[in-house]
Amino acid sequence: MAARSELARAAGVESGDRIGPFPVSTFNRAPTAGHADSGHARTPRASATQTRQDLGRVCVFDAAVRCDCAGFCFRPSGRWAGPAWRCPYSPLLHGSLAANSKFRSPPHPSPTAKRSSLGGQDNRRLLRWAHPAMSAAPATGPPPVDGGGGGRIEMGRELAHPPKDGVSNLRFSRSSDRLLVSAWEKTVRLYDARANAPVGVVFTHKGPVLDCCFHDDDSGFSASADHVVRRLAFIADSSYRLGSHVGAVSCVEYSYDQGQVITGSWDKTIKCWDPRGVNGPQEHALIGTHNQPERVYSLSLAGYKLVVATAGMHVNVYDLRRMSEPEQRRMSFLSYQTRCVECYPNGTGFALGSVEGRVAMDFFDQTAAGLSKRYAFKCHRLNEGGRIVVCPVNAITFHPSYGTFATGGADGFVYTWDGESKKKLFQYPKHETSIAALSFSRDGSLLAVASSYTYEKGDIDHPPDKIFIRDVNDLEVKPRCATNLAPPQ
């Protein structure tokens, strides 16, 4: 615990900053002794485990656009008041989503139904529906599915020597089965997923590492809460400073089309960097800085398209060739905070996951035909004794060949979906704790699953972090019919 407390101090973040999009799995928490609605504020806790928990609860305090804290946040005084206190601007004031009729999904909208402007309240209410074929998750426990060999579905191969404190992300290389893993313990690790073995040294930052990505098989990039972006040289077993932000760097992507590194931060900016020739401690060429409406939570690239998802449910779409202004400024048509975003392999749109256990399928085409194709569906919800528990969607990853996708949630389940036909394809066995990250390999034959507690239930005892490598077969990911989301051949 002392080590994790030191980790938070080294990150240089205050108790009012937000460490990533905070997941909320249940909205019916009982009052905690000494923290019930008595008006006594509580000083933020010092340990890193608890700091991660508290830093995720910063309220927007904007009555005009609902608070994205889901009811658990700091009071206006800036002091954490305990889980019993409800934010006055959050719609989740009493009970669970299922218990409140105003959160129930409306019927399937007609394709010709009149829609208000994107992001408007009427539009969100109209599009917040659950397709019958994309139903919510069943109760806990492994599914009774035969794996094709006469036995039950297995978890997959457990990766040797995983991080010990909070997996933040993992990525497969585009040219091999190497896997890059970032973690809250200030480390980035490289693995050979086929050989089930670590490769080279463990790279470190001065603060928690919140994201990582590959450049090629010999190098990659990492983003940290210490405000620094680093380039990782796998052959030389060394790392170099690429640049920095004013705030914690939450995401990093590499554009193969532009040869640029794009980073997003909680300082409400994205930055583009030229990584060529970085071979020393100096900060390299900054191409541009672009202001965002709120803290950046997630980035995704598809060709020249860049999608930026921020707090307050803002979504900006850029063309990397013309970064002076966003091509599109949008609001998510989901009703709650965005947790992750992932572009379709064919570059026609993107999927958004939220803390409310929903996924939105959206398109770049803003004509009437494009708007008629978008939809949202429920997922990652558990039935516990007749009470529906809503779990955040922590990760989305698309199959590189078929265009189908997998989602991972705080319920511990991984599902695969056919977004074109709006059907659930497969359910994997339940993991011991939350799914923090997912990634398909370059040919889609492997799926990496990070089972790592994401603090949706607060600071409690939890299973150790594990990473599983699954062999994927067509039964699990192949669409039942041709899909338009698959990349062009």
N, C-alpha and C positions, 0 to 999 in steps of 0.2 A: 504493500500500500504506500509506503514511503517513496518508493521509486516512481509510482504513478503520480504522487503529489508533486514530486520534483519535475515530472514530465509536464504537468500543467503550468508550473511556474516558468519553465524554459520556453513554453510556447508564447509567452508574453501577451496572453489574452486576458481581458478583464471579464468580470462576472456578467457584464451586460452584453458581451459579444456572443455570437451564435456559432457553435461548432457544428456546422452542417445542418441539413434539414432534419429536424428531430422527429422520430417516429412516435406515434401514439397508438397503442393497441387496444386500450379499453378506456371508456369514458365514464365508468361507474366506480371510481375509487372511493373507498371509505375514508372518513376523516382520520388523520393521523393524530395520535395523542400529543397534545401540546400545540397542535397546528390547526385545529378546527377553527371555524370562522370566528375567532375571538378578537381579530384585529391586531394580534401580535405578530409583527414581521420577524422573519428569521434570517439571520446573516448567512450569505452563501457559504457552502462548505468548502474546505480547503483541499481535500484529497482529489487526485486527478480523476478517479472513478466518479466521484460525486460532482466534480467540476464539469465533466462531460455531460452529466445529467442536467445540471443547472443551466449550463451555457446554451442548451437547446431550448430554453423556455423564455425567449425574449418576445414580448408582445409588441405587435405593431401599434396598438392603441389608436386605431383609426376606425371610427364608427362608420365611415362612409363605405369602406371596403372591408368586409368582415376580418376580424383578427385571425392570423394564421397560426395561433398558438394552440388551437383546439381546446382552449379553456384552462390550460395549465401554464402559467406564465408569471412574470414578475408584476408586482403591483406598481402603480405610478412612482412610488418611492424608489423603485429599483431594487428592492429587497425581496427575496424569495419568500413567499408566504405559506409554503407547504401545499401538498397535493389537494387539500380540501377546498382551497380557495378557487373560485371560478372567475375568469376574466370577464368583466362586464360587456365586452364587445364580442365575445365568442358566441356563436349560435349553440354551442354544446354546453348549455348551462345545467341541464338536468337530464340524467338518464342516458341510455345508449341510443345510438342512431336508430336501431330497429324499434325501440320503444316509443319513439316520437314520430307521429304520422307525417309531420311536415318534411321528414327526410326520406320518405318512401318514394321510390322512383315512379314517374308518370308513365303512362302507357307508351308503346312504340309510336314515335312521331311519324306522320305521313311524310314521304319524300318531298311533297309539294307544300308542306306546312310553312306558313310564313314565319321567318326567323327574324329576331331583332338583331342589332349590331353585335359583332363578336365580343363576347365578354359581358354582355348585358345580363341582368338578372333573369329576364324572361327566357333568354337563350339558354342559360345554364340549366334552368328548371326543365326546359323542353328536352334538352339533350341528355339529361342525367337519367338514363334508363338502363335496364339490364336485359340483354338479349336472352331469351329462354335457353338457347343452346350454350350460352357462356355463363352458367350458373355459378353461384358462390361455392367455396370449398366445402366438402363434407366435414364431418366431425373428425377429431384428432385420431391418429393411428395410421399405420401403413395400409395402403389400399390393397384389396385382394386382387392383384393383377399378376397374371402369369407372364414371366419374362420371355416366353417362347421356348425355353428349355425345360419346362416342367416345374420350375421353382418360382419362388417369389422374387420380386425385384429387389436387388441389392443396392446399397448406398453408392457403391463404386470403390475404387482404390483410395485409401486414405494417404494423403501426401505426407511424406516424412519431414520432420523438423519444421512445422508450420509456425507462424508468429504466435506469441503467447498472450498478446493483449490487443484485441480488436482489429480484425481485418477491415481496412477501409475500401480497398478495391483490388481486383486482379484482372489481368489482361493476357491473352494469348498473343504470340507473335504472328505476323501475317505471313511469315515464310518458314516457320518451323513449329514444333510442339513445345517450345519454351514458354514458360509462364512467369509473369512478373507480378509480385504481390506487395502491396503497401500496407502499413499497419500503424496503429496508434502508438506502438512502442518505439516510434521514431525510426523505423527500419524499412528498407526495401530489399526484397529477396528475389533471386532468380532461380527457377527450377527447370529441370527437364521432366516434363509431365509423363513422357513414355517410360523413362528410366526410373521415375519416382525418386529423384535425388536432387538436392540443391546444387547449384552451379556457382562457383566463384565465392566472393566474399559477401558479407552482409553490409549493404550501404546504409549510412545513418544520416539523420538530420538532427538539428538541435530541438526540434519540436515534433509533434505527431505528424506523420506523413498521411495526407488525406487523399492523394490520387497518384497514379503512375501510368505511363504508357510507353510503348516501344517506338524507337526510331527505326532501327533495323535489328538484325540478330546480334549485333555487336554493341548496341548502345540503346539507351532509353532516357526518359525524363521523369522527374518526381516533383510533386508540389506539396508544400508543408505549411503547418500552422506557424512556423518560424518566419513566414513571409517570403521564403526563398524558393526559387525554382532551380533545380540542379539537373545537369546532364550526367548520366551514368555510363561509364566506359567499362563494359563487361570484360573485355580482354585484358585491359590494364588494371582491373580491379580498383578503379579510382573514380571519383566524381568531381565535377567542376561546377561552379556557380554560373548559371545562365543569366539570371536576373532576379528581380524582387518586386513585391507589391508593398503597399502601405499596410495592408491587412493580411490575415491568413489566406493562403492560396488554396482554394477548395478543389479545383479541377485543372487538368492539363490534357491537351490533345495535340497530336501531330498531323498536319495536313500534308499528305503525299503529293497532292496536286500543286500546292503552292510552295512546299518546302519550308513551312513555317511552324513554329510552336505557338499554340494559342492557350493562354492561361486565364482562369477566372478566379476572382477573389471576393472576400467579404468587404473589401474596400469599395465595392460597387463599380468595379471596372473589369474589362477584359483587356489583355495585352497580347500583341503579336510580336514574336521574336524571330530573328534570323540565327539559327543555331550553327551555321557553317563556321568552321575554324575555331570553335570553342575548345581550347586546349590549355587553359590556365585559369587562375583565380579571378581574372577581370570579368566584369559584366559585359556581355556582348551586345550586339546591335538590337536596339528596341525599334521596331518598325512603326508601331502605333499604339496609342491608348484610347479606349473607347468607353465612355461612361454608360452605366446601366441604371435603370430606375431603382434597383434594390440589390441586396447581396446576391452574388451568383452562387447557385446551388449545383447546377449541372450543365455540362456542355455535350454536344454531339455533332459529328461531322458526317456528311455524305457528299463526296465530290467537292464542289465549291460552296455548298450550303453549310452554314453554321447555325445551330439552334442554341440559344442561351436561355436557360430557365432560371428565374430569380425568385426571391421572396416576394410576397404579395401577389403571387400567381401570374407575374408578367412573363411573357415569352417573346423574345426578339429573334428574328430570322435575318441573317446576313448573307451576302454574297462575298466570298473572300477576295474577289477581284475588285470590289468596290465597297470598302469598309467604312467610308465616311459617314454613312447613315444606314440604319437597318432597312432592309427591303420591306419588312412587315413588323409592325408593333402590335402585339396581341395580348389578350388575357386568356388564360386557360379557361375552358368551359367546364372544368371540374370545379367543385365548390370549396375545395380545401387545398392546403399547401402542397406544392409540387415536391416530390421526393427524387425523381430521376427522369431523364429524357433520353430517348434513343431514336436515331433516324432510321427510316426504312432502308434496306439494302439497295433498292432501286432509286433512291433519292427523291421520291415523290411526296414524302411527309415524315411524320414522326409520331412516336408513342410517348405519352406522359403517364407516369405513375404518381399516385398521391398518397398522403397519410390516411386517407379515408378508405383504403382498400378498393380503389377503382383505377382503371386504365382507360385513357382517352386515346383514340386513334384519329389523328388529325392529318390534314393535307396542306401542302403549300399553295395549291390551286384555290384561289378565293372567289372563283365564279360560283354561280348557283349550282352547277354540276359538282364542283369540288366540295362545297359546303354540304350538299346532300349526302355525301359519302361518309362523313365523319360520324363517330358514335363513341359511346363510353360503355363500359361494362363493369360489373362487380366481380371481385375476386378476393382471395385471402381473407375469408371470414369464417369464424369457427362458431359452432353451436355447442355451448357449454351449459348443459342442464336447462335447455330451453331459452337461454340468453345468448344473443348474437354478439360476439366480440369482433370488432373491426380491427384489422391489422394493416399496417402500412405496406405498400409495395416498395421494397427497397432496391430492386434491381430488375432491369429488362435487358435482354440480349437477343439479337436476331440470328437465325441460322443463315450462314453465308450462301447456301445453295438454294434452299427452298423458300426463304422469305418468311417462314413461320418464326415464332418467337417464344422465349421462355420468360417467366416472371418468378421472382423469389420474394417472399414476404416475411414479416415478423412472426407469422404463424409456424414457420419452420418448413413450409411446403414449397415445392417447385412444380409449376405447371407449364405445359407447352400449349400453344394456341395457334389456330389458323385464323389470322385476322381478316382474310378475304371472305371466307365462308362463315365467320363468326362462330367458330366452334372450339371447344376445348378438345385437345388431342390426347393429352396424357397427364397423369398425376404421378409424381415420384413419391417414394416413402417419406414420411415425416422425419425431419432431423431433430436433434436434441434441443436446438435453440434457433434463433432467428437466422434467416438467410441474408447475409450482408452484401454479397456480390456474386455475379454469374458471368461466364464468358464461354462462348463456343470457340473451338480451335479453327484454324484457317480453312479446313475442309469440312467442318461440322461433324467430324467423327468423335470428338471429345467434348465434354461439357465440364467445366470447372465450377464447383459449388463451394462457396465459403460459408460455413456454418459458424457464425460468430455473433454473440449477443449484442444487440443494438440499443439496449437500455430503455426499451419501451415500457418496462415495468419498474423502472428505477434501479437503485443500487441494491441488488440482491445477489445471493449466490447463484452461479450459473455454470453450465458445463464448459470445459475448455474449448478454445477455438480449434476447429478442424477444417481442412480443405479436402474435398473429395474430387477425384477425377473419374467421370463416368464415360464408358463406351456407349455411344449413341447409335441406335438402330433406326431404320426408316419408320418402324411402327410408332415411334415416339415423336417424330418431327415432320414426316412427310404429309403434305396436305392431301385431303381426300379428293380434291379437284385442283385444276390449274389455278395458280395464284398470281395476281399482278404485283405483289410485293417483292417477289424474287428479283435478284439482280439480273440484268441482261446477260445472256450467254455470249 
